Amino acid sequence: MISVITVCYNSEKTITKTFDSILEQTTPPSEYIVIDGNSNDNTIAIIEDYEQKFLKKNISFNWISEKDNGIYDAMNKGLKFATKEWIHFLNSDDYYLNKYVLKTVCDNLEKTNADVIYGQLIKIENDVESALIPSKEKKLNLNSLIGCPIYQPATFFNHSLFKNKFTFDTKFKISADYKLFLQMINKGVRFQYIPIFTTYFNDGGISTIHQKTFTHNEDLRVLIESNKPTLFMKLMSNRFFYKPIILLFKVLSKF
């Protein structure tokens, strides 16, 4: 039912935890795809070692290692290999919350009419854990004006969405998933929120001021390309307006 896709590059320190969290699932994925960006550390050796472990669990295992043009290019490559009805991206420094995650998700997938199912995740930043709760279905359009309203590592996509319809825009280095969700919202794709934690997400790449500024600028580009107003996001870049804007959207989201 599910194809899990992992993209990686020089991930020898983290990828075994990702692999183990998939192997321990009580309801494992039907298919596992690893897209490596031509790693020059021990990542490829680890992939080769784990290949047999996945095959012993009757999980179809496909992997390639070649240079790519960034994470979203690698994710698009992974989609070309996927054959199952549902897609989940679990990157090489992320892992499932517990061994029952995919069983719970599959139970929901079997009875949903939605095209995208999404849940909650736990972000790990500098060894500090914080719970991230996405916007509810009816408030996705509203909350997308101040940032990505859904967390991609906790999202399961119907494969049909990517067949000549949607793709990750490789012009973006950080915000292509934000743009993808906005495109889907604008096109009337059906979303369903499930109130469960699915994934531990390691936030290791956007902690510096420069990187946060880069992310903010990419997010603004996403809104512009999606014909969405940018006022609220621009105001949020000012420390004086940040908390009032967040409070305003929290209040609006209750109605």
DAJOTA-V83226 format. One record per helix or strand of 2 or more residues. SS is the DSSP state (2 for helix, 1 for strand). FROM is the first residue (numbers start at 0). LEN is the number of residues. If there is no record, write none. Layout:
ss=SS from=FROM len=LEN
ss=SS from=FROM len=LEN
This chain:
ss=1 from=1 len=7
ss=2 from=14 len=9
ss=1 from=30 len=6
ss=2 from=42 len=14
ss=1 from=59 len=6
ss=2 from=70 len=11
ss=1 from=85 len=4
ss=1 from=94 len=2
ss=2 from=100 len=9
ss=1 from=115 len=10
ss=1 from=127 len=5
ss=2 from=136 len=7
ss=2 from=151 len=3
ss=1 from=154 len=4
ss=2 from=158 len=4
ss=2 from=175 len=11
ss=1 from=190 len=12
ss=2 from=208 len=17
ss=2 from=230 len=6
ss=2 from=238 len=14
